[in-house]
Structures are given as C-alpha cells and as structure tokens.
Amino acid sequence: MATTADIRNGLCIKFNHDIYKIIEFLHVKPGKGPAFVRTKLKSLTNGKVLDNTFSAGHKIEEVRVETHKFQFLYPEGDQFHFMHAETYEQITLNKEVLDAPDLLKEGENVMVIINAETEAPLAVEMPSSVVLEVTYAEPGVKGNTATNATKPATVETGASINVPLFINEGDKIKIDTATYAYQERVK
C-alpha cells in the first residue's frame, strides 16, 4: 500500500474497482485545514478522465505495471494490431485503449502498458509527437497572414489538424499527440 506522498505522474492505482493512471497531480497545503492532493485520473479500461481529491496520508493501492515496446501493424475496424519489438508476439487492442488512434501510422513504435499480475494490456502510450504527411490542404490566400490564421489539413492517417496557412499538400508536419496541435514543418 502506498500513500498520497508516493503519487507521481504515470503511477497506476486501483480506485473505485478500476485501474487508473495519474495524469496530473498537485499537493495543496491550505493555510487553514489539512493538506490534500488534487489528481486527474484516466481509466485504463475505458479511457474516461476524472478529477479526484485525496486527503493527505490517504492509502492508495498501487498496480504493478510493465511497459513494452510494440510496433503498430494495421487497423481492422475498431481493432488495432501490434507486434512486440523483441518477441514478435502479436496482440490486438480495442480503439478505446489508444490515446490518439487517428494519429497512428503503420510501423509506428509505441509503448504498451501491461498489468504485471494478469499480463493483460491496459493502455498504449503514444510518442509525444509524430511526423505525418499532409494529404489535403486548401491553398493559402496571400495577404491573409497578419494574424495567426490557420486552416484545416488532412494528414496521411485521415486525421484533421489545424495548420498555418503556408502548409501545402505533401509537406511533412510534426503533431503533438496529446493536443492534436501543429508543432512545426519538417524538412
């Protein structure tokens, strides 16, 4: 059993008969009253995010997890197929387990979180950013660049991303997988 002092980003805990991963936390010591920890928890079974407050010293049940490198092979409906990088063992995961399934390109390497006790895959951690090619973008209008104007563009995986006006079809762009935000053009 761990306490609230052990809380850190990425920690997996059992809470409300489910397994959650701590996304954000903040230790708060108000001037009056006892200390507490504000957390943002993401369910590893259904992907829902909830906010919870633990009082200081509260006992939490830690879940032992392992992360393994997998390569994304191909999608099939709502199922996504992955291959272990070392053992070549293949697994199939549901679309809900992935954070950003529409930014996943075939051959992309991801980290799969596996419950060490049951050997069941829990979640897929995407890289912090991916580089994808723009397959469709409206042409930018000259003289319309006084502000940070953006336009929608479709990338090779089918996702729609807002990009600056100077991005054209065929350009490779770097995308933040957490926010779906354009980061930069890649040469």
GROMACS elastic network, one bead per residue, 0.5 to 0.9 nm:
[ bonds ]
;  ai    aj funct       b0    kb
    1    59     6  0.63605   500
    1    60     6  0.60325   500
    1    61     6  0.51965   500
    1    62     6  0.65230   500
    2     5     6  0.78823   500
    2     6     6  0.62057   500
    2     7     6  0.82762   500
    2    58     6  0.84538   500
    2    59     6  0.57285   500
    2    60     6  0.52614   500
    2    61     6  0.61496   500
    2    62     6  0.64743   500
    3     6     6  0.56212   500
    3     7     6  0.73393   500
    3    56     6  0.80333   500
    3    57     6  0.54824   500
    3    58     6  0.55117   500
    3    60     6  0.55653   500
    3    61     6  0.83280   500
    4     7     6  0.53307   500
    4    27     6  0.88557   500
    4    36     6  0.83210   500
    4    37     6  0.69600   500
    4    54     6  0.71479   500
    4    55     6  0.77094   500
    4    56     6  0.60288   500
    4    57     6  0.54989   500
    4    58     6  0.57296   500
    4    59     6  0.67494   500
    4    60     6  0.70321   500
    5     8     6  0.85588   500
    5    27     6  0.87669   500
    5    37     6  0.88276   500
    5    56     6  0.76853   500
    5    57     6  0.70295   500
    5    58     6  0.88313   500
    6    11     6  0.88344   500
    7    10     6  0.88936   500
    7    11     6  0.67548   500
    7    22     6  0.78950   500
    7    25     6  0.75692   500
    7    37     6  0.86549   500
    7    39     6  0.89611   500
    7    60     6  0.89242   500
    8    11     6  0.57488   500
    8    22     6  0.70342   500
    8    23     6  0.84864   500
    8    24     6  0.79174   500
    8    25     6  0.70870   500
    9    12     6  0.88936   500
    9    21     6  0.79224   500
    9    22     6  0.53605   500
    9    23     6  0.54625   500
    9    24     6  0.59208   500
    9    25     6  0.70624   500
   10    21     6  0.58065   500
   10    22     6  0.53219   500
   10    23     6  0.61745   500
   10    24     6  0.84876   500
   11    20     6  0.82924   500
   11    21     6  0.56176   500
   11    22     6  0.54699   500
   11    23     6  0.82372   500
   11    62     6  0.75913   500
   11    63     6  0.81448   500
   11    65     6  0.89949   500
   12    19     6  0.67258   500
   12    20     6  0.55369   500
   12    22     6  0.64076   500
   12    44     6  0.87765   500
   12    61     6  0.87538   500
   12    62     6  0.60826   500
   12    63     6  0.54466   500
   12    64     6  0.73917   500
   12    65     6  0.73923   500
   13    18     6  0.83537   500
   13    19     6  0.57038   500
   13    20     6  0.53841   500
   13    21     6  0.63811   500
   13    22     6  0.78136   500
   13    60     6  0.68556   500
   13    61     6  0.55414   500
   13    63     6  0.51439   500
   13    64     6  0.85243   500
   14    17     6  0.64860   500
   14    18     6  0.56518   500
   14    20     6  0.62670   500
   14    21     6  0.89311   500
   14    60     6  0.73361   500
   14    61     6  0.54087   500
   14    62     6  0.62852   500
   14    63     6  0.64321   500
   15    18     6  0.55155   500
   15    19     6  0.62381   500
   15    20     6  0.67044   500
   15    60     6  0.77483   500
   15    61     6  0.75180   500
   16    19     6  0.81753   500
   18    43     6  0.70698   500
   18    44     6  0.79954   500
   18    45     6  0.74548   500
   19    42     6  0.84944   500
   19    43     6  0.59722   500
   19    44     6  0.58490   500
   19    45     6  0.70114   500
   19    63     6  0.76256   500
   19   122     6  0.86157   500
   20    41     6  0.57915   500
   20    42     6  0.52613   500
   20    44     6  0.55542   500
   20    45     6  0.81420   500
   20    49     6  0.88938   500
   20    63     6  0.89967   500
   21    40     6  0.85750   500
   21    41     6  0.56015   500
   21    42     6  0.52240   500
   21    43     6  0.64236   500
   21    44     6  0.66857   500
   22    25     6  0.72122   500
   22    39     6  0.68433   500
   22    40     6  0.60487   500
   22    42     6  0.64460   500
   23    39     6  0.75307   500
   23    40     6  0.55606   500
   23    41     6  0.57652   500
   23    42     6  0.66769   500
   23    49     6  0.89455   500
   24    38     6  0.82283   500
   24    39     6  0.56301   500
   24    40     6  0.50960   500
   24    41     6  0.73758   500
   25    37     6  0.67317   500
   25    38     6  0.55092   500
   25    40     6  0.63252   500
   25    41     6  0.88275   500
   26    36     6  0.84919   500
   26    37     6  0.55858   500
   26    38     6  0.51654   500
   26    39     6  0.64890   500
   27    35     6  0.74723   500
   27    36     6  0.61023   500
   27    38     6  0.65028   500
   27    39     6  0.87908   500
   27    56     6  0.86427   500
   28    34     6  0.89906   500
   28    35     6  0.56976   500
   28    36     6  0.54043   500
   28    37     6  0.58801   500
   28    38     6  0.73515   500
   29    32     6  0.82305   500
   29    33     6  0.80308   500
   29    34     6  0.68668   500
   29    36     6  0.66262   500
   29    37     6  0.86859   500
   30    33     6  0.63267   500
   30    34     6  0.70981   500
   30    35     6  0.64121   500
   30    36     6  0.85395   500
   31    34     6  0.86284   500
   32    35     6  0.89436   500
   34    55     6  0.76182   500
   34    56     6  0.72468   500
   35    55     6  0.65250   500
   35    56     6  0.53835   500
   35    57     6  0.89391   500
   36    53     6  0.67963   500
   36    54     6  0.57158   500
   36    57     6  0.83830   500
   36    58     6  0.89510   500
   37    52     6  0.84108   500
   37    53     6  0.56177   500
   37    54     6  0.51566   500
   37    55     6  0.62381   500
   37    56     6  0.65911   500
   38    51     6  0.74014   500
   38    52     6  0.60716   500
   38    54     6  0.65073   500
   38    55     6  0.87641   500
   39    50     6  0.84041   500
   39    51     6  0.57708   500
   39    52     6  0.53324   500
   39    53     6  0.60234   500
   39    54     6  0.77329   500
   40    49     6  0.68801   500
   40    50     6  0.57959   500
   40    52     6  0.63594   500
   40    53     6  0.87153   500
   41    48     6  0.82970   500
   41    49     6  0.55695   500
   41    50     6  0.53205   500
   41    51     6  0.61480   500
   41    52     6  0.72797   500
   42    45     6  0.89312   500
   42    46     6  0.85788   500
   42    47     6  0.59825   500
   42    48     6  0.56735   500
   42    50     6  0.64533   500
   42    51     6  0.88658   500
   43    46     6  0.57455   500
   43    48     6  0.53365   500
   43    49     6  0.63245   500
   43    50     6  0.81694   500
   44    47     6  0.56174   500
   44    48     6  0.80645   500
   44    97     6  0.68785   500
   44   122     6  0.55696   500
   44   123     6  0.57692   500
   45    48     6  0.83652   500
   45    96     6  0.80541   500
   45    97     6  0.67939   500
   45   122     6  0.65446   500
   45   123     6  0.77401   500
   46    96     6  0.62502   500
   46    97     6  0.67975   500
   47    96     6  0.63955   500
   47    97     6  0.64487   500
   47    98     6  0.81963   500
   47    99     6  0.79615   500
   47   123     6  0.87734   500
   54    57     6  0.82860   500
   54    58     6  0.62893   500
   55    58     6  0.55993   500
   56    59     6  0.89956   500
   63   115     6  0.73888   500
   63   116     6  0.81686   500
   63   117     6  0.85240   500
   64   114     6  0.87868   500
   64   115     6  0.63407   500
   64   116     6  0.56022   500
   64   117     6  0.71519   500
   65   113     6  0.64392   500
   65   114     6  0.55133   500
   65   117     6  0.79678   500
   65   119     6  0.89446   500
   65   122     6  0.88810   500
   66   112     6  0.82080   500
   66   113     6  0.57717   500
   66   114     6  0.52311   500
   66   115     6  0.64784   500
   66   116     6  0.59743   500
   67   111     6  0.59988   500
   67   112     6  0.54596   500
   67   114     6  0.60625   500
   67   115     6  0.88760   500
   68    84     6  0.73468   500
   68    85     6  0.80574   500
   68   110     6  0.83765   500
   68   111     6  0.54953   500
   68   112     6  0.54027   500
   68   113     6  0.67283   500
   68   114     6  0.75858   500
   69    83     6  0.86564   500
   69    84     6  0.62460   500
   69    85     6  0.57056   500
   69    86     6  0.80682   500
   69   109     6  0.67637   500
   69   110     6  0.58874   500
   69   112     6  0.63946   500
   70    82     6  0.60015   500
   70    83     6  0.52797   500
   70    85     6  0.51540   500
   70    86     6  0.84578   500
   70    88     6  0.87692   500
   70    90     6  0.88312   500
   70   108     6  0.85022   500
   70   109     6  0.57621   500
   70   110     6  0.54674   500
   70   111     6  0.59998   500
   70   112     6  0.65722   500
   71    81     6  0.86952   500
   71    82     6  0.54528   500
   71    83     6  0.51760   500
   71    84     6  0.64403   500
   71    85     6  0.63193   500
   71   106     6  0.80879   500
   71   107     6  0.57870   500
   71   108     6  0.56731   500
   71   110     6  0.61866   500
   71   111     6  0.85542   500
   72    75     6  0.85004   500
   72    80     6  0.76146   500
   72    81     6  0.62387   500
   72    83     6  0.65470   500
   72   104     6  0.76337   500
   72   105     6  0.73619   500
   72   106     6  0.55551   500
   72   107     6  0.52755   500
   72   108     6  0.54190   500
   72   109     6  0.63031   500
   72   110     6  0.72460   500
   73    80     6  0.76999   500
   73    81     6  0.54585   500
   73    82     6  0.53066   500
   73    83     6  0.67842   500
   73   105     6  0.85642   500
   73   106     6  0.53828   500
   73   107     6  0.58890   500
   73   108     6  0.80257   500
   74    79     6  0.87836   500
   74    80     6  0.61431   500
   74    81     6  0.55140   500
   74    82     6  0.75073   500
   74   105     6  0.83226   500
   74   106     6  0.58576   500
   74   107     6  0.83111   500
   75    78     6  0.72416   500
   75    79     6  0.59042   500
   75    81     6  0.61670   500
   75   106     6  0.84615   500
   76    79     6  0.51144   500
   76    80     6  0.61092   500
   76    81     6  0.77117   500
   77    80     6  0.78596   500
   77    95     6  0.87614   500
   78    93     6  0.85013   500
   78    94     6  0.59475   500
   78    95     6  0.52408   500
   78    96     6  0.84080   500
   79    92     6  0.62783   500
   79    93     6  0.56545   500
   79    95     6  0.59421   500
   80    91     6  0.83822   500
   80    92     6  0.55409   500
   80    93     6  0.52479   500
   80    94     6  0.62358   500
   80    95     6  0.66398   500
   80   101     6  0.87052   500
   81    90     6  0.69537   500
   81    91     6  0.58648   500
   81    93     6  0.64775   500
   81    94     6  0.89979   500
   82    89     6  0.83924   500
   82    90     6  0.55785   500
   82    91     6  0.53545   500
   82    92     6  0.62542   500
   82    93     6  0.78141   500
   83    86     6  0.87387   500
   83    87     6  0.82346   500
   83    88     6  0.54855   500
   83    89     6  0.55620   500
   83    91     6  0.63611   500
   83    92     6  0.88643   500
   84    87     6  0.56246   500
   84    89     6  0.52374   500
   84    90     6  0.62830   500
   84    91     6  0.80069   500
   85    88     6  0.58575   500
   85    89     6  0.81828   500
   85   109     6  0.85081   500
   86    89     6  0.81927   500
   87    90     6  0.88275   500
   91   121     6  0.86806   500
   93    96     6  0.84154   500
   93    97     6  0.69124   500
   93    98     6  0.82657   500
   93   121     6  0.79164   500
   93   123     6  0.87563   500
   93   124     6  0.89786   500
   94    97     6  0.58124   500
   94    98     6  0.76134   500
   95    98     6  0.56842   500
   95    99     6  0.86506   500
   95   101     6  0.66896   500
   96    99     6  0.76595   500
   96   101     6  0.85010   500
   96   123     6  0.89921   500
   97   101     6  0.88659   500
   97   122     6  0.70744   500
   97   123     6  0.51962   500
   97   124     6  0.64511   500
   98   101     6  0.55965   500
   98   123     6  0.64219   500
   98   124     6  0.53281   500
   98   125     6  0.74621   500
   98   126     6  0.80035   500
   99   123     6  0.82453   500
   99   124     6  0.69414   500
   99   125     6  0.71164   500
   99   126     6  0.70298   500
   99   177     6  0.80793   500
   99   178     6  0.77345   500
  100   103     6  0.56494   500
  100   104     6  0.69807   500
  100   126     6  0.73437   500
  100   177     6  0.63864   500
  100   178     6  0.74963   500
  100   180     6  0.84206   500
  101   104     6  0.53682   500
  101   105     6  0.88712   500
  102   105     6  0.81786   500
  102   157     6  0.60783   500
  102   158     6  0.66589   500
  102   159     6  0.55455   500
  103   130     6  0.75212   500
  103   132     6  0.81883   500
  103   155     6  0.85149   500
  103   156     6  0.87622   500
  103   157     6  0.60605   500
  103   158     6  0.79920   500
  103   159     6  0.64978   500
  103   175     6  0.85840   500
  103   177     6  0.71751   500
  103   180     6  0.85158   500
  104   107     6  0.87251   500
  104   108     6  0.67298   500
  104   126     6  0.82216   500
  104   130     6  0.83240   500
  104   157     6  0.68901   500
  105   108     6  0.55820   500
  105   130     6  0.88341   500
  105   132     6  0.81011   500
  105   156     6  0.80794   500
  105   157     6  0.62703   500
  106   109     6  0.89202   500
  108   130     6  0.88203   500
  109   126     6  0.80809   500
  109   127     6  0.78647   500
  110   124     6  0.67798   500
  110   125     6  0.60103   500
  110   126     6  0.53324   500
  110   127     6  0.63970   500
  111   123     6  0.85428   500
  111   124     6  0.58436   500
  111   125     6  0.50670   500
  111   126     6  0.67200   500
  111   127     6  0.80187   500
  112   121     6  0.67623   500
  112   122     6  0.74276   500
  112   123     6  0.58594   500
  112   125     6  0.61077   500
  112   126     6  0.87674   500
  113   120     6  0.87370   500
  113   121     6  0.59305   500
  113   122     6  0.55108   500
  113   123     6  0.51834   500
  113   124     6  0.61044   500
  113   125     6  0.73762   500
  114   117     6  0.87944   500
  114   118     6  0.83001   500
  114   119     6  0.59322   500
  114   120     6  0.55836   500
  114   122     6  0.54547   500
  114   123     6  0.73411   500
  115   118     6  0.56877   500
  115   119     6  0.51990   500
  115   120     6  0.54203   500
  115   121     6  0.62755   500
  115   122     6  0.65200   500
  116   119     6  0.53310   500
  116   120     6  0.77534   500
  117   120     6  0.81574   500
  118   121     6  0.87778   500
  121   124     6  0.82512   500
  125   128     6  0.86974   500
  126   129     6  0.78948   500
  126   130     6  0.87013   500
  126   177     6  0.69891   500
  126   178     6  0.85609   500
  127   130     6  0.68261   500
  127   176     6  0.87728   500
  127   177     6  0.71756   500
  128   175     6  0.85859   500
  128   176     6  0.60841   500
  128   177     6  0.57239   500
  128   178     6  0.70219   500
  129   174     6  0.64458   500
  129   175     6  0.53484   500
  129   177     6  0.52750   500
  129   178     6  0.80915   500
  129   183     6  0.85696   500
  130   173     6  0.82036   500
  130   174     6  0.55939   500
  130   175     6  0.54063   500
  130   176     6  0.67777   500
  130   177     6  0.68794   500
  131   172     6  0.64117   500
  131   173     6  0.54829   500
  131   175     6  0.63186   500
  131   185     6  0.89148   500
  131   186     6  0.76128   500
  132   155     6  0.61901   500
  132   156     6  0.63642   500
  132   157     6  0.78399   500
  132   171     6  0.84523   500
  132   172     6  0.54736   500
  132   173     6  0.56227   500
  132   174     6  0.65957   500
  132   175     6  0.75816   500
  133   154     6  0.86983   500
  133   155     6  0.55467   500
  133   156     6  0.56077   500
  133   157     6  0.86903   500
  133   169     6  0.78620   500
  133   170     6  0.59327   500
  133   171     6  0.56984   500
  133   173     6  0.62729   500
  133   174     6  0.89274   500
  134   137     6  0.70834   500
  134   153     6  0.66715   500
  134   154     6  0.58501   500
  134   156     6  0.61201   500
  134   167     6  0.82623   500
  134   168     6  0.71611   500
  134   169     6  0.51658   500
  134   170     6  0.53110   500
  134   171     6  0.55718   500
  134   172     6  0.61567   500
  134   173     6  0.72303   500
  135   153     6  0.76829   500
  135   154     6  0.57264   500
  135   155     6  0.52011   500
  135   156     6  0.56201   500
  135   157     6  0.89955   500
  135   158     6  0.85295   500
  135   168     6  0.86390   500
  135   169     6  0.53737   500
  135   170     6  0.61253   500
  135   171     6  0.83041   500
  136   152     6  0.88613   500
  136   153     6  0.57260   500
  136   154     6  0.50643   500
  136   155     6  0.69336   500
  136   156     6  0.86762   500
  136   168     6  0.77119   500
  136   169     6  0.53775   500
  136   170     6  0.81085   500
  137   140     6  0.85796   500
  137   151     6  0.77031   500
  137   152     6  0.67341   500
  137   154     6  0.64968   500
  137   155     6  0.88733   500
  137   163     6  0.89653   500
  137   167     6  0.74896   500
  137   168     6  0.58655   500
  137   169     6  0.56696   500
  138   151     6  0.73437   500
  138   152     6  0.76622   500
  138   153     6  0.72902   500
  138   165     6  0.85688   500
  138   168     6  0.76087   500
  138   169     6  0.83988   500
  139   165     6  0.76002   500
  139   166     6  0.82364   500
  139   167     6  0.83315   500
  139   168     6  0.68052   500
  139   169     6  0.87108   500
  140   144     6  0.79519   500
  140   151     6  0.81156   500
  140   164     6  0.86513   500
  140   166     6  0.62156   500
  140   167     6  0.78808   500
  140   168     6  0.80829   500
  141   144     6  0.58154   500
  141   145     6  0.83285   500
  141   165     6  0.75460   500
  142   145     6  0.73512   500
  143   146     6  0.73312   500
  144   147     6  0.75892   500
  144   149     6  0.74307   500
  144   165     6  0.82726   500
  145   148     6  0.67463   500
  145   149     6  0.63587   500
  145   164     6  0.89564   500
  145   165     6  0.74837   500
  146   149     6  0.78139   500
  148   164     6  0.72620   500
  148   165     6  0.87219   500
  149   163     6  0.84556   500
  149   164     6  0.61912   500
  149   165     6  0.65537   500
  150   162     6  0.58369   500
  150   163     6  0.51623   500
  150   165     6  0.55700   500
  151   161     6  0.82305   500
  151   162     6  0.53527   500
  151   163     6  0.55037   500
  151   164     6  0.62830   500
  151   165     6  0.61234   500
  151   167     6  0.89294   500
  152   160     6  0.62638   500
  152   161     6  0.55771   500
  152   163     6  0.61982   500
  152   164     6  0.87329   500
  153   159     6  0.82847   500
  153   160     6  0.55304   500
  153   161     6  0.53468   500
  153   162     6  0.60977   500
  153   163     6  0.65042   500
  153   167     6  0.84583   500
  153   168     6  0.85721   500
  153   169     6  0.84519   500
  154   157     6  0.80419   500
  154   158     6  0.59069   500
  154   159     6  0.56933   500
  154   161     6  0.63515   500
  154   162     6  0.88129   500
  154   169     6  0.89177   500
  155   158     6  0.54842   500
  155   159     6  0.56906   500
  155   160     6  0.65453   500
  155   161     6  0.74536   500
  155   169     6  0.89901   500
  155   172     6  0.88603   500
  155   173     6  0.87901   500
  156   159     6  0.75427   500
  160   180     6  0.88181   500
  161   175     6  0.83801   500
  161   180     6  0.66607   500
  161   181     6  0.69423   500
  161   182     6  0.70173   500
  162   180     6  0.84716   500
  162   181     6  0.71121   500
  162   182     6  0.67459   500
  163   166     6  0.82301   500
  163   167     6  0.66724   500
  163   173     6  0.89171   500
  163   181     6  0.81182   500
  163   182     6  0.58604   500
  163   183     6  0.88231   500
  164   167     6  0.60180   500
  164   182     6  0.82508   500
  165   168     6  0.80465   500
  167   170     6  0.87909   500
  167   171     6  0.65941   500
  167   172     6  0.88832   500
  167   173     6  0.84908   500
  167   185     6  0.77979   500
  168   171     6  0.58363   500
  169   172     6  0.86805   500
  171   185     6  0.71515   500
  171   186     6  0.75471   500
  171   187     6  0.80075   500
  172   184     6  0.88492   500
  172   185     6  0.60146   500
  172   186     6  0.53337   500
  172   187     6  0.69681   500
  173   182     6  0.71574   500
  173   183     6  0.73628   500
  173   184     6  0.57957   500
  173   186     6  0.53842   500
  173   187     6  0.85915   500
  174   181     6  0.87122   500
  174   182     6  0.62789   500
  174   183     6  0.53758   500
  174   184     6  0.53052   500
  174   185     6  0.61810   500
  174   186     6  0.65637   500
  175   178     6  0.89138   500
  175   179     6  0.84343   500
  175   180     6  0.61457   500
  175   181     6  0.56583   500
  175   183     6  0.54957   500
  175   184     6  0.75308   500
  176   179     6  0.57621   500
  176   180     6  0.53079   500
  176   181     6  0.52791   500
  176   182     6  0.65234   500
  176   183     6  0.65355   500
  177   180     6  0.53076   500
  177   181     6  0.75439   500
  178   181     6  0.80361   500
  179   182     6  0.88350   500
  182   185     6  0.84391   500
